[in-house]
């Protein structure tokens, strides 16, 4: 098993920020391990804030395009499969841009799945 100078439990926003800050403060000279139970980005990006805001925005647009107004006829069709595909694409893009690509600048930070440490 690799030895690390710092081991961070969690790959969400806080764990990610801690790893980057520790790396910068030590000029990338320490070995940092991040233990991930779930996907990179944690709850907010993958199943919390981002997906909920995406669905709220879709719902709001649907509501606005179906609301009856005097003299204005509007209609909208909802395709749940396409909505969920768009949601998955958005989550994947954010995870890639805000987390995965950033790690390219920090070669001293290594991601490990929880089961790899058992």
N, CA, C and O atoms as CSV, one atom per row, in Angstrom:
chain,resi,resn,atom,element,x,y,z
A,1,UNK,N,N,0.845,-1.182,0.000
A,1,UNK,CA,C,0.000,0.000,0.000
A,1,UNK,C,C,0.889,1.244,0.000
A,1,UNK,O,O,1.904,1.297,0.695
A,2,UNK,N,N,0.492,2.237,-0.788
A,2,UNK,CA,C,1.242,3.496,-0.849
A,2,UNK,C,C,1.173,4.221,0.478
A,2,UNK,O,O,0.188,4.130,1.210
A,3,UNK,N,N,2.229,4.933,0.765
A,3,UNK,CA,C,2.232,5.777,1.964
A,3,UNK,C,C,1.987,7.214,1.529
A,3,UNK,O,O,2.539,7.695,0.539
A,4,UNK,N,N,1.152,7.869,2.291
A,4,UNK,CA,C,0.814,9.256,2.001
A,4,UNK,C,C,1.204,10.135,3.180
A,4,UNK,O,O,1.202,9.709,4.335
A,5,UNK,N,N,1.537,11.374,2.846
A,5,UNK,CA,C,1.790,12.356,3.895
A,5,UNK,C,C,0.471,12.875,4.452
A,5,UNK,O,O,0.386,13.269,5.615
A,6,UNK,N,N,-0.556,12.871,3.607
A,6,UNK,CA,C,-1.880,13.342,4.008
A,6,UNK,C,C,-2.920,12.459,3.341
A,6,UNK,O,O,-2.854,12.218,2.136
A,7,UNK,N,N,-3.864,11.982,4.107
A,7,UNK,CA,C,-4.955,11.172,3.583
A,7,UNK,C,C,-6.265,11.893,3.880
A,7,UNK,O,O,-6.580,12.179,5.035
A,8,UNK,N,N,-7.018,12.181,2.833
A,8,UNK,CA,C,-8.285,12.901,2.963
A,8,UNK,C,C,-9.419,11.934,2.657
A,8,UNK,O,O,-9.413,11.255,1.630
A,9,UNK,N,N,-10.377,11.882,3.548
A,9,UNK,CA,C,-11.524,11.004,3.354
A,9,UNK,C,C,-12.650,11.825,2.742
A,9,UNK,O,O,-13.162,12.761,3.356
A,10,UNK,N,N,-13.021,11.462,1.538
A,10,UNK,CA,C,-14.086,12.158,0.828
A,10,UNK,C,C,-13.572,12.866,-0.410
A,10,UNK,O,O,-12.516,13.498,-0.386
A,11,UNK,N,N,-14.326,12.755,-1.485
A,11,UNK,CA,C,-13.950,13.379,-2.759
A,11,UNK,C,C,-14.974,14.413,-3.205
A,11,UNK,O,O,-15.131,14.688,-4.395
A,12,UNK,N,N,-15.662,14.974,-2.226
A,12,UNK,CA,C,-16.611,16.037,-2.522
A,12,UNK,C,C,-15.909,17.379,-2.552
A,12,UNK,O,O,-14.680,17.441,-2.573
A,13,UNK,N,N,-16.669,18.435,-2.556
A,13,UNK,CA,C,-16.113,19.786,-2.656
A,13,UNK,C,C,-15.138,20.097,-1.526
A,13,UNK,O,O,-14.074,20.664,-1.774
A,14,UNK,N,N,-15.478,19.740,-0.298
A,14,UNK,CA,C,-14.602,20.050,0.845
A,14,UNK,C,C,-13.314,19.249,0.806
A,14,UNK,O,O,-12.232,19.799,1.011
A,15,UNK,N,N,-13.421,17.956,0.546
A,15,UNK,CA,C,-12.226,17.123,0.460
A,15,UNK,C,C,-11.325,17.562,-0.673
A,15,UNK,O,O,-10.101,17.581,-0.541
A,16,UNK,N,N,-11.941,17.915,-1.785
A,16,UNK,CA,C,-11.198,18.366,-2.955
A,16,UNK,C,C,-10.469,19.676,-2.658
A,16,UNK,O,O,-9.297,19.835,-2.998
A,17,UNK,N,N,-11.171,20.606,-2.025
A,17,UNK,CA,C,-10.559,21.894,-1.665
A,17,UNK,C,C,-9.411,21.689,-0.688
A,17,UNK,O,O,-8.376,22.345,-0.804
A,18,UNK,N,N,-9.583,20.784,0.275
A,18,UNK,CA,C,-8.527,20.512,1.256
A,18,UNK,C,C,-7.292,19.933,0.577
A,18,UNK,O,O,-6.170,20.318,0.905
A,19,UNK,N,N,-7.485,19.021,-0.355
A,19,UNK,CA,C,-6.356,18.406,-1.061
A,19,UNK,C,C,-5.596,19.439,-1.887
A,19,UNK,O,O,-4.365,19.465,-1.872
A,20,UNK,N,N,-6.314,20.276,-2.594
A,20,UNK,CA,C,-5.668,21.296,-3.427
A,20,UNK,C,C,-4.932,22.310,-2.562
A,20,UNK,O,O,-3.798,22.679,-2.868
A,21,UNK,N,N,-5.562,22.759,-1.491
A,21,UNK,CA,C,-4.923,23.739,-0.607
A,21,UNK,C,C,-3.657,23.153,0.012
A,21,UNK,O,O,-2.624,23.822,0.062
A,22,UNK,N,N,-3.731,21.914,0.482
A,22,UNK,CA,C,-2.553,21.263,1.071
A,22,UNK,C,C,-1.443,21.126,0.038
A,22,UNK,O,O,-0.268,21.315,0.353
A,23,UNK,N,N,-1.811,20.801,-1.177
A,23,UNK,CA,C,-0.827,20.668,-2.243
A,23,UNK,C,C,-0.159,22.005,-2.541
A,23,UNK,O,O,1.061,22.075,-2.687
A,24,UNK,N,N,-0.952,23.056,-2.630
A,24,UNK,CA,C,-0.408,24.385,-2.921
A,24,UNK,C,C,0.463,24.905,-1.781
A,24,UNK,O,O,1.509,25.506,-2.027
A,25,UNK,N,N,0.044,24.679,-0.547
A,25,UNK,CA,C,0.820,25.160,0.603
A,25,UNK,C,C,2.175,24.470,0.722
A,25,UNK,O,O,3.117,25.029,1.284
A,26,UNK,N,N,2.266,23.263,0.193
A,26,UNK,CA,C,3.527,22.515,0.267
A,26,UNK,C,C,4.238,22.472,-1.082
A,26,UNK,O,O,5.164,21.686,-1.282
A,27,UNK,N,N,3.800,23.319,-1.997
A,27,UNK,CA,C,4.375,23.396,-3.343
A,27,UNK,C,C,4.404,22.032,-4.030
A,27,UNK,O,O,5.383,21.676,-4.685
A,28,UNK,N,N,3.335,21.288,-3.873
A,28,UNK,CA,C,3.146,19.969,-4.491
A,28,UNK,C,C,4.201,18.946,-4.076
A,28,UNK,O,O,4.479,18.007,-4.822
A,29,UNK,N,N,4.784,19.119,-2.902
A,29,UNK,CA,C,5.874,18.240,-2.475
A,29,UNK,C,C,5.424,17.077,-1.601
A,29,UNK,O,O,6.224,16.184,-1.324
A,30,UNK,N,N,4.173,17.058,-1.159
A,30,UNK,CA,C,3.729,15.942,-0.327
A,30,UNK,C,C,2.807,15.026,-1.132
A,30,UNK,O,O,2.146,15.459,-2.076
A,31,UNK,N,N,2.777,13.770,-0.743
A,31,UNK,CA,C,1.879,12.804,-1.375
A,31,UNK,C,C,0.536,12.876,-0.660
A,31,UNK,O,O,0.444,12.717,0.557
A,32,UNK,N,N,-0.501,13.121,-1.455
A,32,UNK,CA,C,-1.846,13.257,-0.901
A,32,UNK,C,C,-2.731,12.164,-1.489
A,32,UNK,O,O,-2.784,11.973,-2.704
A,33,UNK,N,N,-3.412,11.463,-0.622
A,33,UNK,CA,C,-4.375,10.461,-1.054
A,33,UNK,C,C,-5.776,10.921,-0.706
A,33,UNK,O,O,-6.016,11.459,0.375
A,34,UNK,N,N,-6.686,10.709,-1.618
A,34,UNK,CA,C,-8.100,11.017,-1.370
A,34,UNK,C,C,-8.882,9.712,-1.470
A,34,UNK,O,O,-8.809,9.013,-2.481
A,35,UNK,N,N,-9.620,9.393,-0.430
A,35,UNK,CA,C,-10.407,8.170,-0.398
A,35,UNK,C,C,-11.831,8.494,-0.835
A,35,UNK,O,O,-12.517,9.298,-0.204
A,36,UNK,N,N,-12.267,7.860,-1.918
A,36,UNK,CA,C,-13.581,8.135,-2.490
A,36,UNK,C,C,-14.523,6.961,-2.286
A,36,UNK,O,O,-14.213,5.834,-2.673
A,37,UNK,N,N,-15.658,7.221,-1.685
A,37,UNK,CA,C,-16.684,6.190,-1.555
A,37,UNK,C,C,-17.597,6.221,-2.779
A,37,UNK,O,O,-18.047,5.180,-3.258
A,38,UNK,N,N,-17.856,7.394,-3.263
A,38,UNK,CA,C,-18.738,7.564,-4.413
A,38,UNK,C,C,-18.010,8.303,-5.520
A,38,UNK,O,O,-16.783,8.406,-5.491
A,39,UNK,N,N,-18.742,8.815,-6.488
A,39,UNK,CA,C,-18.114,9.514,-7.608
A,39,UNK,C,C,-17.468,10.832,-7.186
A,39,UNK,O,O,-17.887,11.473,-6.222
A,40,UNK,N,N,-16.452,11.209,-7.924
A,40,UNK,CA,C,-15.742,12.457,-7.698
A,40,UNK,C,C,-16.729,13.620,-7.770
A,40,UNK,O,O,-17.567,13.676,-8.669
A,41,UNK,N,N,-16.625,14.530,-6.835
A,41,UNK,CA,C,-17.528,15.676,-6.785
A,41,UNK,C,C,-18.509,15.595,-5.637
A,41,UNK,O,O,-19.084,16.605,-5.231
A,42,UNK,N,N,-18.702,14.397,-5.111
A,42,UNK,CA,C,-19.562,14.231,-3.946
A,42,UNK,C,C,-21.044,14.400,-4.235
A,42,UNK,O,O,-21.493,14.331,-5.379
A,43,UNK,N,N,-21.774,14.619,-3.179
A,43,UNK,CA,C,-23.233,14.684,-3.241
A,43,UNK,C,C,-23.736,15.841,-4.090
A,43,UNK,O,O,-24.624,15.650,-4.921
A,44,UNK,N,N,-23.192,17.030,-3.902
A,44,UNK,CA,C,-23.723,18.223,-4.572
A,44,UNK,C,C,-23.732,18.070,-6.091
A,44,UNK,O,O,-24.766,18.262,-6.731
A,45,UNK,N,N,-22.604,17.731,-6.654
A,45,UNK,CA,C,-22.502,17.633,-8.111
A,45,UNK,C,C,-23.299,16.453,-8.655
A,45,UNK,O,O,-23.977,16.582,-9.675
A,46,UNK,N,N,-23.225,15.329,-7.999
A,46,UNK,CA,C,-23.748,14.093,-8.563
A,46,UNK,C,C,-25.219,13.796,-8.292
A,46,UNK,O,O,-25.920,13.321,-9.186
A,47,UNK,N,N,-25.698,14.061,-7.090
A,47,UNK,CA,C,-27.085,13.707,-6.765
A,47,UNK,C,C,-27.824,14.773,-5.961
A,47,UNK,O,O,-28.990,14.579,-5.617
A,48,UNK,N,N,-27.179,15.879,-5.659
A,48,UNK,CA,C,-27.787,16.891,-4.798
A,48,UNK,C,C,-28.103,18.180,-5.512
A,48,UNK,O,O,-29.052,18.266,-6.291
A,49,UNK,N,N,-27.294,19.182,-5.235
A,49,UNK,CA,C,-27.541,20.555,-5.701
A,49,UNK,C,C,-27.708,20.667,-7.214
A,49,UNK,O,O,-28.697,21.221,-7.693
A,50,UNK,N,N,-26.754,20.147,-7.954
A,50,UNK,CA,C,-26.772,20.316,-9.411
A,50,UNK,C,C,-27.978,19.627,-10.047
A,50,UNK,O,O,-28.713,20.273,-10.794
A,51,UNK,N,N,-28.212,18.336,-9.779
A,51,UNK,CA,C,-29.391,17.713,-10.389
A,51,UNK,C,C,-30.712,18.364,-9.973
A,51,UNK,O,O,-31.613,18.517,-10.797
A,52,UNK,N,N,-30.830,18.745,-8.707
A,52,UNK,CA,C,-32.094,19.348,-8.272
A,52,UNK,C,C,-32.320,20.697,-8.947
A,52,UNK,O,O,-33.440,21.001,-9.358
A,53,UNK,N,N,-31.275,21.503,-9.066
A,53,UNK,CA,C,-31.421,22.814,-9.724
A,53,UNK,C,C,-31.756,22.640,-11.204
A,53,UNK,O,O,-32.547,23.402,-11.759
A,54,UNK,N,N,-31.158,21.646,-11.833
A,54,UNK,CA,C,-31.439,21.356,-13.241
A,54,UNK,C,C,-32.929,21.025,-13.411
A,54,UNK,O,O,-33.595,21.568,-14.293
A,55,UNK,N,N,-33.435,20.140,-12.569
A,55,UNK,CA,C,-34.841,19.733,-12.670
A,55,UNK,C,C,-35.795,20.870,-12.307
A,55,UNK,O,O,-36.870,20.986,-12.895
A,56,UNK,N,N,-35.415,21.698,-11.353
A,56,UNK,CA,C,-36.236,22.864,-11.003
A,56,UNK,C,C,-36.315,23.822,-12.188
A,56,UNK,O,O,-37.385,24.353,-12.486
A,57,UNK,N,N,-35.202,24.041,-12.856
A,57,UNK,CA,C,-35.178,24.939,-14.018
A,57,UNK,C,C,-36.049,24.390,-15.154
A,57,UNK,O,O,-36.803,25.137,-15.777
A,58,UNK,N,N,-35.942,23.094,-15.416
A,58,UNK,CA,C,-36.781,22.462,-16.445
A,58,UNK,C,C,-38.262,22.623,-16.084
A,58,UNK,O,O,-39.080,22.978,-16.933
A,59,UNK,N,N,-38.594,22.362,-14.832
A,59,UNK,CA,C,-39.989,22.478,-14.374
A,59,UNK,C,C,-40.506,23.899,-14.526
A,59,UNK,O,O,-41.642,24.112,-14.948
A,60,UNK,N,N,-39.678,24.861,-14.184
A,60,UNK,CA,C,-40.064,26.268,-14.296
A,60,UNK,C,C,-40.325,26.640,-15.755
A,60,UNK,O,O,-41.310,27.313,-16.061
A,61,UNK,N,N,-39.449,26.205,-16.644
A,61,UNK,CA,C,-39.645,26.513,-18.070
A,61,UNK,C,C,-40.913,25.849,-18.601
A,61,UNK,O,O,-41.654,26.449,-19.380
A,62,UNK,N,N,-41.157,24.623,-18.183
A,62,UNK,CA,C,-42.375,23.931,-18.607
A,62,UNK,C,C,-43.609,24.682,-18.103
A,62,UNK,O,O,-44.563,24.893,-18.852
A,63,UNK,N,N,-43.584,25.075,-16.851
A,63,UNK,CA,C,-44.704,25.820,-16.267
A,63,UNK,C,C,-44.957,27.109,-17.044
A,63,UNK,O,O,-46.099,27.421,-17.381
A,64,UNK,N,N,-43.889,27.855,-17.328
A,64,UNK,CA,C,-44.048,29.138,-18.016
A,64,UNK,C,C,-44.575,28.972,-19.432
A,64,UNK,O,O,-45.284,29.845,-19.932
A,65,UNK,N,N,-44.237,27.855,-20.092
A,65,UNK,CA,C,-44.704,27.664,-21.469
A,65,UNK,C,C,-46.090,27.037,-21.543
A,65,UNK,O,O,-46.655,26.917,-22.630
A,66,UNK,N,N,-46.636,26.642,-20.420
A,66,UNK,CA,C,-47.986,26.067,-20.433
A,66,UNK,C,C,-48.996,26.929,-19.686
A,66,UNK,O,O,-50.181,26.597,-19.641
A,67,UNK,N,N,-48.547,28.014,-19.109
A,67,UNK,CA,C,-49.430,28.896,-18.338
A,67,UNK,C,C,-50.317,29.693,-19.299
A,67,UNK,O,O,-49.833,30.349,-20.221
A,68,UNK,N,N,-51.600,29.618,-19.060
A,68,UNK,CA,C,-52.558,30.354,-19.883
A,68,UNK,C,C,-52.460,31.850,-19.606
A,68,UNK,O,O,-52.438,32.282,-18.453
A,69,UNK,N,N,-52.403,32.625,-20.672
A,69,UNK,CA,C,-52.399,34.081,-20.547
A,69,UNK,C,C,-53.345,34.626,-21.615
A,69,UNK,O,O,-53.453,34.061,-22.703
A,70,UNK,N,N,-54.011,35.700,-21.306
A,70,UNK,CA,C,-54.982,36.284,-22.233
A,70,UNK,C,C,-54.329,36.599,-23.572
A,70,UNK,O,O,-53.351,37.343,-23.642
A,71,UNK,N,N,-54.885,36.022,-24.631
A,71,UNK,CA,C,-54.408,36.307,-25.972
A,71,UNK,C,C,-53.149,35.552,-26.380
A,71,UNK,O,O,-52.624,35.777,-27.471
A,72,UNK,N,N,-52.665,34.678,-25.543
A,72,UNK,CA,C,-51.427,33.963,-25.849
A,72,UNK,C,C,-51.656,32.464,-25.707
A,72,UNK,O,O,-52.039,31.977,-24.643
A,73,UNK,N,N,-51.417,31.746,-26.793
A,73,UNK,CA,C,-51.560,30.292,-26.754
A,73,UNK,C,C,-50.173,29.660,-26.762
A,73,UNK,O,O,-49.402,29.837,-27.706
A,74,UNK,N,N,-49.871,28.931,-25.712
A,74,UNK,CA,C,-48.575,28.269,-25.584
A,74,UNK,C,C,-48.775,26.792,-25.308
A,74,UNK,O,O,-49.782,26.382,-24.729
A,75,UNK,N,N,-47.813,26.009,-25.725
A,75,UNK,CA,C,-47.856,24.588,-25.377
A,75,UNK,C,C,-46.423,24.069,-25.286
A,75,UNK,O,O,-45.496,24.633,-25.867
A,76,UNK,N,N,-46.277,23.006,-24.559
A,76,UNK,CA,C,-44.963,22.378,-24.416
A,76,UNK,C,C,-45.156,20.886,-24.253
A,76,UNK,O,O,-46.143,20.437,-23.670
A,77,UNK,N,N,-44.216,20.128,-24.765
A,77,UNK,CA,C,-44.222,18.683,-24.585
A,77,UNK,C,C,-43.005,18.323,-23.754
A,77,UNK,O,O,-41.927,18.895,-23.914
A,78,UNK,N,N,-43.199,17.373,-22.872
A,78,UNK,CA,C,-42.109,16.961,-22.001
A,78,UNK,C,C,-41.665,15.550,-22.398
A,78,UNK,O,O,-42.487,14.644,-22.537
A,79,UNK,N,N,-40.349,15.382,-22.576
A,79,UNK,CA,C,-39.783,14.073,-22.863
A,79,UNK,C,C,-38.859,13.724,-21.700
A,79,UNK,O,O,-37.731,14.213,-21.627
A,80,UNK,N,N,-39.337,12.883,-20.800
A,80,UNK,CA,C,-38.595,12.579,-19.577
A,80,UNK,C,C,-37.233,11.943,-19.870
A,80,UNK,O,O,-36.255,12.240,-19.184
A,81,UNK,N,N,-37.162,11.083,-20.870
A,81,UNK,CA,C,-35.887,10.435,-21.219
A,81,UNK,C,C,-34.853,11.471,-21.630
A,81,UNK,O,O,-33.699,11.404,-21.205
A,82,UNK,N,N,-35.262,12.430,-22.455
A,82,UNK,CA,C,-34.332,13.479,-22.885
A,82,UNK,C,C,-33.939,14.391,-21.728
A,82,UNK,O,O,-32.795,14.840,-21.652
A,83,UNK,N,N,-34.867,14.663,-20.842
A,83,UNK,CA,C,-34.555,15.487,-19.665
A,83,UNK,C,C,-33.488,14.798,-18.825
A,83,UNK,O,O,-32.515,15.432,-18.417
A,84,UNK,N,N,-33.663,13.508,-18.564
A,84,UNK,CA,C,-32.697,12.770,-17.746
A,84,UNK,C,C,-31.353,12.624,-18.459
A,84,UNK,O,O,-30.306,12.645,-17.811
A,85,UNK,N,N,-31.371,12.477,-19.785
A,85,UNK,CA,C,-30.112,12.439,-20.545
A,85,UNK,C,C,-29.381,13.769,-20.417
A,85,UNK,O,O,-28.163,13.800,-20.243
A,86,UNK,N,N,-30.125,14.865,-20.504
A,86,UNK,CA,C,-29.531,16.194,-20.340
A,86,UNK,C,C,-28.972,16.394,-18.947
A,86,UNK,O,O,-27.910,16.993,-18.777
A,87,UNK,N,N,-29.679,15.897,-17.958
A,87,UNK,CA,C,-29.215,15.978,-16.572
A,87,UNK,C,C,-27.906,15.219,-16.400
A,87,UNK,O,O,-26.952,15.743,-15.825
A,88,UNK,N,N,-27.859,13.985,-16.896
A,88,UNK,CA,C,-26.624,13.185,-16.786
A,88,UNK,C,C,-25.459,13.854,-17.510
A,88,UNK,O,O,-24.332,13.853,-17.013
A,89,UNK,N,N,-25.729,14.423,-18.678
A,89,UNK,CA,C,-24.679,15.103,-19.437
A,89,UNK,C,C,-24.155,16.314,-18.664
A,89,UNK,O,O,-22.946,16.537,-18.606
A,90,UNK,N,N,-25.046,17.084,-18.078
A,90,UNK,CA,C,-24.649,18.260,-17.297
A,90,UNK,C,C,-23.790,17.859,-16.106
A,90,UNK,O,O,-22.754,18.472,-15.851
A,91,UNK,N,N,-24.214,16.836,-15.379
A,91,UNK,CA,C,-23.461,16.360,-14.215
A,91,UNK,C,C,-22.076,15.879,-14.641
A,91,UNK,O,O,-21.075,16.205,-14.002
A,92,UNK,N,N,-22.023,15.109,-15.714
A,92,UNK,CA,C,-20.740,14.588,-16.201
A,92,UNK,C,C,-19.802,15.721,-16.623
A,92,UNK,O,O,-18.611,15.688,-16.314
A,93,UNK,N,N,-20.332,16.716,-17.323
A,93,UNK,CA,C,-19.511,17.853,-17.756
A,93,UNK,C,C,-18.962,18.627,-16.557
A,93,UNK,O,O,-17.787,18.994,-16.540
A,94,UNK,N,N,-19.799,18.873,-15.567
A,94,UNK,CA,C,-19.339,19.592,-14.370
A,94,UNK,C,C,-18.288,18.790,-13.608
A,94,UNK,O,O,-17.280,19.340,-13.166
A,95,UNK,N,N,-18.525,17.496,-13.458
A,95,UNK,CA,C,-17.558,16.642,-12.762
A,95,UNK,C,C,-16.217,16.657,-13.499
A,95,UNK,O,O,-15.156,16.727,-12.879
A,96,UNK,N,N,-16.283,16.590,-14.805
A,96,UNK,CA,C,-15.062,16.588,-15.608
A,96,UNK,C,C,-14.320,17.916,-15.525
A,96,UNK,O,O,-13.112,17.942,-15.286
A,97,UNK,N,N,-15.038,19.018,-15.722
A,97,UNK,CA,C,-14.410,20.348,-15.744
A,97,UNK,C,C,-13.932,20.815,-14.374
A,97,UNK,O,O,-12.835,21.362,-14.253
A,98,UNK,N,N,-14.733,20.606,-13.360
A,98,UNK,CA,C,-14.435,21.163,-12.033
A,98,UNK,C,C,-13.620,20.240,-11.139
A,98,UNK,O,O,-13.080,20.684,-10.126
A,99,UNK,N,N,-13.524,18.973,-11.494
A,99,UNK,CA,C,-12.804,18.032,-10.634
A,99,UNK,C,C,-11.728,17.254,-11.397
A,99,UNK,O,O,-10.540,17.394,-11.105
A,100,UNK,N,N,-12.136,16.436,-12.370
A,100,UNK,CA,C,-11.181,15.557,-13.040
A,100,UNK,C,C,-10.055,16.323,-13.735
A,100,UNK,O,O,-8.883,15.996,-13.548
A,101,UNK,N,N,-10.391,17.327,-14.526
A,101,UNK,CA,C,-9.353,18.087,-15.245
A,101,UNK,C,C,-8.442,18.862,-14.301
A,101,UNK,O,O,-7.258,19.039,-14.589
A,102,UNK,N,N,-8.976,19.321,-13.190
A,102,UNK,CA,C,-8.183,20.078,-12.217
A,102,UNK,C,C,-7.077,19.200,-11.641
A,102,UNK,O,O,-5.978,19.684,-11.371
A,103,UNK,N,N,-7.360,17.920,-11.454
A,103,UNK,CA,C,-6.357,17.009,-10.889
A,103,UNK,C,C,-5.127,16.860,-11.780
A,103,UNK,O,O,-4.064,16.469,-11.297
A,104,UNK,N,N,-5.253,17.159,-13.054
A,104,UNK,CA,C,-4.091,17.104,-13.955
A,104,UNK,C,C,-2.991,18.061,-13.506
A,104,UNK,O,O,-1.816,17.831,-13.793
A,105,UNK,N,N,-3.355,19.117,-12.813
A,105,UNK,CA,C,-2.384,20.107,-12.338
A,105,UNK,C,C,-1.759,19.720,-11.000
A,105,UNK,O,O,-0.858,20.401,-10.509
A,106,UNK,N,N,-2.232,18.639,-10.420
A,106,UNK,CA,C,-1.744,18.195,-9.108
A,106,UNK,C,C,-1.381,16.708,-9.164
A,106,UNK,O,O,-2.136,15.868,-8.673
A,107,UNK,N,N,-0.239,16.382,-9.756
A,107,UNK,CA,C,0.144,14.966,-9.893
A,107,UNK,C,C,0.417,14.274,-8.559
A,107,UNK,O,O,0.488,13.047,-8.503
A,108,UNK,N,N,0.566,15.034,-7.509
A,108,UNK,CA,C,0.829,14.456,-6.188
A,108,UNK,C,C,-0.449,14.057,-5.445
A,108,UNK,O,O,-0.381,13.518,-4.341
A,109,UNK,N,N,-1.611,14.319,-6.046
A,109,UNK,CA,C,-2.887,13.919,-5.441
A,109,UNK,C,C,-3.370,12.650,-6.140
A,109,UNK,O,O,-3.540,12.624,-7.359
A,110,UNK,N,N,-3.585,11.610,-5.356
A,110,UNK,CA,C,-4.045,10.329,-5.892
A,110,UNK,C,C,-5.419,9.990,-5.341
A,110,UNK,O,O,-5.670,10.116,-4.142
A,111,UNK,N,N,-6.307,9.556,-6.232
A,111,UNK,CA,C,-7.646,9.139,-5.822
A,111,UNK,C,C,-7.651,7.636,-5.592
A,111,UNK,O,O,-7.085,6.874,-6.377
A,112,UNK,N,N,-8.284,7.225,-4.528
A,112,UNK,CA,C,-8.419,5.804,-4.215
A,112,UNK,C,C,-9.863,5.531,-3.842
A,112,UNK,O,O,-10.498,6.326,-3.149
A,113,UNK,N,N,-10.376,4.403,-4.307
A,113,UNK,CA,C,-11.709,3.999,-3.887
A,113,UNK,C,C,-11.624,3.413,-2.492
A,113,UNK,O,O,-10.605,2.844,-2.100
A,114,UNK,N,N,-12.691,3.560,-1.763
A,114,UNK,CA,C,-12.736,3.093,-0.376
A,114,UNK,C,C,-12.305,1.637,-0.260
A,114,UNK,O,O,-11.556,1.286,0.652
A,115,UNK,N,N,-12.770,0.783,-1.172
A,115,UNK,CA,C,-12.472,-0.649,-1.087
A,115,UNK,C,C,-10.992,-0.960,-1.310
A,115,UNK,O,O,-10.518,-2.017,-0.895
A,116,UNK,N,N,-10.254,-0.054,-1.961
A,116,UNK,CA,C,-8.828,-0.274,-2.177
A,116,UNK,C,C,-8.029,-0.160,-0.887
A,116,UNK,O,O,-6.895,-0.635,-0.820
A,117,UNK,N,N,-8.593,0.453,0.122
A,117,UNK,CA,C,-7.878,0.634,1.381
A,117,UNK,C,C,-8.245,-0.417,2.417
A,117,UNK,O,O,-7.619,-0.489,3.474
A,118,UNK,N,N,-9.252,-1.232,2.125
A,118,UNK,CA,C,-9.680,-2.254,3.088
A,118,UNK,C,C,-8.740,-3.442,3.077
A,118,UNK,O,O,-8.945,-4.398,3.824
